[in-house]
Amino acid sequence: MTKRQIIKWLESQSEKALAEVETQSEKALNTYYAERNEKIGLDATATAISALMQQAYSLTESFKEKVKAEYPGVDTLCGYYGSISYKLANMSSQAEIRSCLLKEFEDGRTEIRKGIKARKNEMIKGITDNYRNVIANVSNMKNAKLAMEYLKNLGFDLSELVKADENPVTTALSVEVDTRFLFIGGKKNEVE
């Protein structure tokens, strides 16, 4: 295990923490949207408008039938881009009406939405700052073993990191050395 491996692992943990904040924020917003839509009667309104649009479309079709009956050579199937048939056909689905109703207002400045956004930004800043500090501390440590002890004391679960490493956590010396072949300390391994 090296400090670099530990730092890479910390970076991945930071990314996981940031992703969790995004998930929590999205969940909070979806809960808010569901409650808001229920309170304002969005689906009921969209259903009612859709029914009215279907009636309008039926009236338009009746009108076209009358035109065709009175003037048999008239083409009533074309539905030009600017025609009422074209416009009503595009507005008769409940999903389309619901989407258009949501464009009738902007609630991004409500206290709830501002609170969710502020909390998300606060969490992102806290995660980013604190992981940066932990990574800096690990970088400044003498070896990986000390870094692992530091992370354990902070409360990190290092089991995943230890399993991922094929080599056990070592001290600063990572390769065994046979000092007989270094010719140091007055002892020389002579050829004789």
Buried (B, 14 or more C-beta within 10 A) or exposed (E): BBBEBBBEBBEEBBEEBBEEBEEBBEEBBEEBBEEBBEEBEBEEBBBEBBEEBBEBBEEBEEEBEEEBEEEEEEEBEEBEEEBBBEBBBEBBBBEBBBEEBBEEEEEEEEEBBEEBBEBBEEBBEEBEEEBEEBBEEBEEBEBBBBBBEBBEEEEBEBEEBEEEBEEEBEEEEEEEEEEEEEEEEEEEEEEE
